[in-house]
Amino acid sequence: MGLGASAVANEAANTALKTALRNPSRVLIDVRSSAEFSARKIQGSLNLEKATKEGKLPKDTSVPIIAYCASGNRVRSAIPRLEAAGYQNVLNGVSIDLVDKLMKDIATEDRNKELGGIKVAATPKKEDS
């Protein structure tokens, strides 16, 4: 049984996101509130609210930007604002959970490549004796 159109679209979007996440010049923009950002953040990400106030958004408007929030709702309104500010390459990262998962997938793929394609299983925890 084949994948439905929605699943294919999601897979294509995730592939595009993974490609962008691999780009060393990409910028992660978290559009959640400053309080949410303080409670949980992805290493190296910028909070849109704080970065805007502090003038820390990228000066280079061609840099790939991956914007995300908690569930994908707020990012849909943030993307047009970023584009109106001149950013030319803004991707919808949907949620912090999705971006975090894709970044972990990339790290696993890179580790496996370094090991010559050998899949490494998680090491079981040793129980205290």
N, C-alpha and C positions, 0 to 999 in steps of 0.2 A: 504494500500500500504506500503511495507516494505522500510527500509532504503537502499540506494545504498551502494556499497562496500566502496566508498570514505567517505560517512557519517559515516559508521560503524568504519572505520579506524580512522577518526577524533575523534569520541567519545571515542574510546579505548585510543588514544593518550592523550586526555584531562583527562581521568580518571587516567592514569599513571602520568601525570603532577600534578594533584591534590593530588595524594598520595605522590609524592615527595615534593610538597609544604608544606604538613602537617608535614614533617619530620623536627624536630627542628634543626638538624645539617646541613640541606641543605644550599647551598650557591647560591645566584642569581648573575650571571655574565652577565652584560650588555656589548655587544660587539660593541655598537655604538661609535661614536667619543666622546672625552671628552666634546666637546661643546654641543653635543646633550644630553649627560648625565647630564650636568650642567643645561640645560633647563628643563629637565623632567626626574625624576628618581623614581624608586620604593624604598621605605624605606628599608634600610638594604642591598641594592644591591651594588656590586662592579663594577666599570668600568674596563674592561679588560685592556685597554691601560694604565690607571693610576695605577691600582693594579700591573701590570707587572713591570712598571718602579719603583714603590715604594716597590716591594717585598712583597706585601700584599695578594698574592694569598694563598689559604689554603695550609698548609704544609702536611696535611693528604690527600693523593691522593685517598682515598676510600670514601671521603665525597661526597654525592650527589650534583652535580652541575647542575643547570638549566641555560642554556645560551640562550640569546634572543637578538634581535636587533629591528629595526623599523618594518620590514616586513617579515623577515625570510631568506633573501638572505645572508647577511653577517654571520649569525650564522652558516650556512652550511659550510663555510670555517673555522670558528673558532673552531668548534667541533673537527675536526681532529688535530688541533694544540694543543688543550687542552689534547686530548688523547695522542698525541706524548710527551707531557710534563709529562705523567704518570697518569693522572686522569682516574680512572676506571669506573666512574659512571656519565657520562655526558649526560644530556637529552636536546633535542631540544625544548626550550620553545617558539620557533617561534618568536613572537613579544611582545613588551612591552604591547601592548593593550590586548593580550590574557593572559599573565601572570597576569596583573593587574585585568582583569575580573575574572579569576579563583580564585585569592586571595580574591576578594570581595565575590564571590560565597561561598568560604570556610567560611569566616567570617559570612555570613548570615546563612549558615547551622549550624555553631556552636552556633550562637545566638538562632536559632530555637530549637536546642537540649536542650540548657539551659532552655528554656521555656517549655520543655516537648513536643516538636513537634508542638506547636501552631504556625501557620504561622502569622507573624506580618506584617500588611500592612503599607506602608509608611504613616506617619502623614501628612495630608495636611497642607500647609502653611496658617497661619492666615492672612487675609487681614487687612491692616491698616484701621481704621475707620475714 
